[in-house]
Amino acid sequence: MENISFATAWAYCFHTTSYVLWLIGAALASVGIIYALVRNYKRNQNWSNGNSLLLFIAICIFVAALLARPGEIAANTTKEQFSKGIIIGY
């Protein structure tokens, strides 16, 4: 009962439309936050701790969208299930 590799799960996810749309949405949200932070910095020439926190959150949103679904599939799907086309994840 060996689980599939993370790379296999990631390759499967990139072939699903829902995952790609989720990544695009997360990327747009992250880029929007970063763009607003850069604009605010250029206007005020002040980078506060709140801006650092928002930047961290923007990066976390994208990384979570990138890794959560393949990680869930890799942890719950065995090689036998994957060969039969049974994918366990959300």
Secondary structure, DSSP 8 states (H G I E B T S, - for coil): --B--HHHHHHHHHTSHHHHHHHHHHHHHHHHHHHHHHHHHHHH----HHHHHHHHHHHHHHHHHHHHHHHHHHHH-BHHHHHTT-----
